[in-house]
Amino acid sequence: MVDLAGQYQKIKPEVDQAIAEILTNTSFINGPAVRQFQSNLEKYLNVKHVIPCANGTDALQVAMMALNLQPGDEVITTSFTFIATAEVIALLQLTPVLVDVLPDTFNIDPEAIERAITPKTRAIVPVHLFGQCADMDRIMEIAHKHQLYVIEDNAQAIGADYFSKDGSTSKAGTIGHIGCTSFFPSKNLGCYGDGGAIFTNDDQLAEQMRIVVNHGMKVRYYHDVVGINSRLDSIQAAILDIKLKRLDDYAKARQYAAEYYNRAFAQCDKLKTPQTATFTTHVFHQYTLVTHCVNRQQLMDHLQSKGIASAIYYPVPLHLQKAYLDPRYQKGDFPVTEQLCKTVISLPIHTEFDDETLEYVTSSVLEFVNKD
């Protein structure tokens, strides 16, 4: 689905030198490379505080711990997302409240959020799915009205721009009270292992999250709160800092590939191409089609026979996952999510595509889809 080897070859001298320097100075944890990346990411996002951590799941957990959410508090999120979004809610003994998504963008439905609010609701976790922002203006309106926290799950949309109704432009993940991201290798900004980060413009929340990620201590060996051990190591930070300089170019390469796909599939009534909302750019962490009257598994088998990867994000909605079955939710409760899980397919999209490869992928898809 991504060509990390090809991407590495283009930045190999810088990456190898950066890793060698850290191996020489042995500043493996919380070294200068981490501080430099943190500072540069703050500038890129135009946010006051970036708190690096070990992975994107930890980022969500730390955010919720810093907000002092209590067992039984309700957190609203989407049923169409990777499991980590709900996983940390459950791990902290909070109550996940799931809602449906919009059929065009696949992002959380703001009106469904408002309908799901109860006296126990404390937070909303919108997911910026596949590379574009959810409707943050409306979500923040709802949050302010009901005095709720907003934690943006920005694991898939780092670098995307959000155009607010007031005329301002913000980076994805910097609009709510807290933003969280993942640096998993396949992400638009990915390291060569695990990594994550948390963003906020709130000084108090930033201090609390720095304490939480460091075993709950502000002063060494003095533990003020229950915390966790979640750190971004120096080697990963150095790699991310090199890639951060190219993040906008990486987004342009993905957008070019997406536009190529869109043109190729525009006249095919069996394939619905991704729709981008007017208030956001799309950085295409995934390129996801909705199929109609297509045997999806046979299409995937056809592509595999031609050496082309494909994937389903996601085959099972959260409310039907075995670990998250809940009597509050039944099959059919979230029709958009359930239909998407049956019909979506994602094609390879990355920074190393050329037109010849894009033509091969698109012609291979259309060969199968149009065979009838």
PyMOL commands that set and color helices and strands:
alter all, ss='L'
color gray80, all
select helices_A, chain A and resi 4-25+32-45+56-66+84-91+110-116+129-131+136-146+203-213+234-244+247-265+296-305+318-320+322-324+335-343+355-369
alter helices_A, ss='H'
color red, helices_A
select strands_A, chain A and resi 49-53+74-78+95-99+121-125+149-153+161-163+169-171+178-182+196-200+217-219+222-223+271-272+287-291+344-347
alter strands_A, ss='S'
color yellow, strands_A
deselect
rebuild
show_as cartoon
